[in-house]
Amino acid sequence: MKKVLTIAGSDCSGGAGIQADIKTITAHKMYAMSAITALTAQNTTGVYGILETDAKFMGLQLDCIFKDIYPDAVKIGMVANKDIIKTIANKLIEYKAKNIVADPVMVSTAGSRLMEEDAANTLIEKLLPLATVITPNLAEAEVLCNFPIKTKEDCIKAAETIFKKIPTAILIKGGHLANCADDLLWDNGSIHWFKGERIDNPNTHGTGCTLSSAIASNLAAGHDLVTSIQNAKDYITGALKANLNLGKGSGPLNHMYNL
């Protein structure tokens, strides 16, 4: 059985973060492990509190995982502060982790910054360059490139700019582009567009977490990056089309629609 590790925050309501990742990995018939960076008090209506993990304890979690059940892929989500970020980066290097998918969770869907500036700089310098691919949404890509992204041409320009800071493959999720919902994979100059299907479902809590976990699961299975992303997008489409409707806000996906 393939093993996938998620390094992220816990969502007590089960729709995003560690819980979404574990469900996604399990739906791909793989063994899920988690190193928790923070506890959050959140639900479909918002985030009401964050309790960060101690950086030393973060390192201990990763030691326990890598020394015993070595993961075939790693997904990184919410990393709250610079000490945790440095610890994770050092451990990934120490254990020669492979197939790393980093979702740079810096800005919420509503546009609010989720990370202090010094932590964002540490993330950009230390952790994101270790990834096989990073998966920013438009708001996060705008933070990384420092200009607004409205069109597909802007996406390409943004990816070129981000690559100078973070020399790895970049998947810019174009769900909020003005005239389409296509995603751009920019891999050292080679460009691949993934056609985006707009699905009429307001319940999208945890889609970013779920996509990056699905990509990691596909990389663990031995697929190349383009195939992994396409398979992950197909999985997300199915989970959205299942039209689960839970909670009073933007509800979660049906991660187990295919079981």
Backbone hydrogen bonds, N-H to C=O, Kabsch-Sander energy under -0.5 kcal/mol:
donor,donor_aa,acceptor,acceptor_aa,energy
4,V,31,Y,-2.9
5,L,73,A,-2.4
6,T,33,M,-2.7
7,I,75,K,-3.2
8,A,6,T,-0.6
8,A,35,A,-1.4
10,S,38,A,-2.9
12,C,10,S,-0.6
12,C,40,T,-1.0
14,G,11,D,-2.3
18,I,9,G,-2.9
19,Q,16,A,-0.7
20,A,16,A,-1.4
21,D,17,G,-2.4
22,I,18,I,-2.9
23,K,19,Q,-2.0
24,T,20,A,-2.4
25,I,21,D,-2.9
26,T,22,I,-2.4
27,A,23,K,-2.5
28,H,24,T,-1.1
29,K,26,T,-2.1
30,M,25,I,-1.9
31,Y,2,K,-3.0
32,A,30,M,-0.6
33,M,4,V,-2.3
35,A,6,T,-2.5
37,T,8,A,-2.4
37,T,35,A,-0.5
38,A,8,A,-0.5
39,L,51,L,-2.9
40,T,10,S,-1.1
41,A,49,G,-3.0
42,Q,40,T,-0.8
43,N,46,G,-2.1
46,G,43,N,-1.1
48,Y,41,A,-3.7
48,Y,46,G,-0.5
49,G,41,A,-0.9
51,L,39,L,-3.2
52,E,50,I,-0.5
53,T,37,T,-2.9
58,M,54,D,-2.2
59,G,55,A,-2.1
60,L,56,K,-1.7
61,Q,57,F,-2.2
62,L,58,M,-1.9
63,D,59,G,-2.4
64,C,60,L,-2.3
65,I,61,Q,-1.9
66,F,62,L,-2.7
67,K,63,D,-2.3
68,D,64,C,-0.6
68,D,65,I,-0.9
69,I,65,I,-1.8
70,Y,68,D,-0.6
72,D,3,K,-3.0
73,A,3,K,-1.0
74,V,99,N,-2.2
75,K,5,L,-3.1
76,I,101,V,-2.9
77,G,7,I,-3.1
85,I,81,N,-2.1
86,K,82,K,-2.5
87,T,83,D,-2.2
88,I,84,I,-2.7
89,A,85,I,-2.5
90,N,86,K,-2.6
91,K,87,T,-2.2
92,L,88,I,-2.6
93,I,89,A,-2.0
94,E,90,N,-2.6
95,Y,91,K,-2.5
96,K,93,I,-1.1
97,A,92,L,-2.4
101,V,74,V,-3.1
101,V,99,N,-0.5
102,A,100,I,-0.6
102,A,133,V,-2.3
103,D,76,I,-3.2
103,D,101,V,-0.6
105,V,103,D,-2.0
106,M,104,P,-1.8
108,S,112,S,-2.8
111,G,108,S,-2.2
114,L,106,M,-3.5
115,M,106,M,-0.7
120,A,116,E,-2.3
121,N,117,E,-2.2
122,T,118,D,-1.9
123,L,119,A,-2.6
124,I,120,A,-2.2
125,E,121,N,-2.3
126,K,122,T,-3.1
127,L,122,T,-0.9
127,L,123,L,-0.7
128,L,123,L,-2.7
130,L,127,L,-1.7
131,A,128,L,-1.7
132,T,100,I,-2.8
133,V,100,I,-1.5
134,I,169,A,-2.1
135,T,102,A,-2.1
138,L,173,K,-0.7
141,A,137,N,-2.9
142,E,138,L,-2.3
143,V,139,A,-1.5
144,L,140,E,-2.0
145,C,141,A,-2.1
146,N,142,E,-2.1
147,F,142,E,-0.5
150,K,148,P,-0.5
155,C,151,T,-1.7
156,I,152,K,-1.8
157,K,153,E,-2.3
158,A,154,D,-2.8
159,A,155,C,-2.6
160,E,156,I,-2.2
161,T,157,K,-2.0
162,I,158,A,-3.0
163,F,159,A,-2.4
164,K,160,E,-0.9
164,K,161,T,-0.5
165,K,161,T,-0.6
165,K,162,I,-1.2
166,I,162,I,-3.3
168,T,166,I,-2.5
169,A,132,T,-1.0
170,I,186,W,-2.4
171,L,134,I,-3.1
172,I,170,I,-0.7
172,I,184,L,-2.6
173,K,136,P,-2.4
173,K,171,L,-0.7
174,G,172,I,-0.7
177,L,174,G,-2.1
178,A,150,K,-1.5
183,D,194,F,-2.3
184,L,172,I,-2.3
185,L,183,D,-0.5
185,L,192,H,-3.0
186,W,170,I,-3.0
186,W,184,L,-0.6
187,D,185,L,-0.6
187,D,190,S,-2.9
188,N,186,W,-0.6
190,S,187,D,-1.8
192,H,185,L,-2.2
194,F,183,D,-2.8
195,K,193,W,-0.6
198,R,196,G,-0.6
199,I,197,E,-0.6
201,N,199,I,-2.3
204,T,202,P,-1.3
205,H,251,G,-2.4
207,T,204,T,-1.8
210,T,206,G,-2.4
211,L,207,T,-2.6
212,S,208,G,-2.0
213,S,209,C,-2.0
214,A,210,T,-2.3
215,I,211,L,-2.4
216,A,212,S,-2.2
217,S,213,S,-2.3
218,N,214,A,-2.0
219,L,215,I,-2.4
220,A,216,A,-2.4
221,A,217,S,-1.4
222,G,219,L,-1.5
223,H,218,N,-2.0
228,S,224,D,-2.6
229,I,225,L,-2.4
230,Q,226,V,-2.4
231,N,227,T,-2.8
232,A,228,S,-2.1
233,K,229,I,-2.6
234,D,230,Q,-2.3
235,Y,231,N,-2.2
236,I,232,A,-2.4
237,T,233,K,-2.4
238,G,234,D,-2.0
239,A,235,Y,-2.3
240,L,236,I,-2.3
241,K,237,T,-2.6
242,A,238,G,-1.1
243,N,240,L,-1.8
250,S,44,T,-1.6
251,G,249,G,-1.0
253,L,205,H,-0.7
254,N,239,A,-1.4
255,H,253,L,-1.1
257,Y,254,N,-1.5
259,L,256,M,-2.1
